[in-house]
Amino acid sequence: MGENLRLFVAMDLPSRVKSEIGEIMVSLVERYPGVRWVKAENLHLTLKFLGHVESSKVGGLCSALEEVCSEARPFRLRVSGCGAFPHQGRGRVFWLGLGGEVNEAVELAGRIDRKLEGLDFAREERPFRPHVTLGRMKRPMPCQDLVEDWTVFLQKIGTMEFEVVEAVLFQSILRKEGPTYLPLKAFSFKGV
């Protein structure tokens, strides 16, 4: 029996986008002590969380992801608003919204979900909602002020648009100081 790895499939954000978002987070740390902010280098758009996977299954997983991603075409996304799950009145997760060709991301997540079901990964029960998690609340809290502050910053920055050309299989290594995301393999979008 091999080692278990905690894995997820995601689209990484460009460094410039991570850097600009990271600057906003740093400026709001003191104002919102009830939020555990995601490290800027860890910002991503999760396509599918896989959980603990036996290392012997990673080869088959990579083959399946290669097949799905090679059929996808590159697409453009942009940062578009923010909000909280389950809702702004009592948020537990603070997120950054995405616009642009989001249907491409939704379709890709669906194809990955269906393909990996054949490898005994459970299908997602909730509909896929493309977002980037920015922070988690230590306790549920009202998020209206947080959303307003972020909206002001995002308006100042202007359009942050970027091209998505690959999906990445990440290993999540949990540590006391927060998780580290290790990219294991990238899968290029080759469709036209």
Secondary structure, 3 states (H helix, E strand, C coil): CCCEEEEEEEEECCHHHHHHHHHHHHHHCCCCCCEEECCHHHCEEEEEEEEEEEHHHHHHHHHHHHHHHHHCCCEEEEEEEEEEECCHHHEEEEEEEEEECHHHHHHHHHHHHHHHHCCCCCCCCCCCCCEEEEEEEEEEECCHHHHHHHHHHHHHHCCCEEEECEEEEEEEECCCCCCEEEEEEEEECCCC
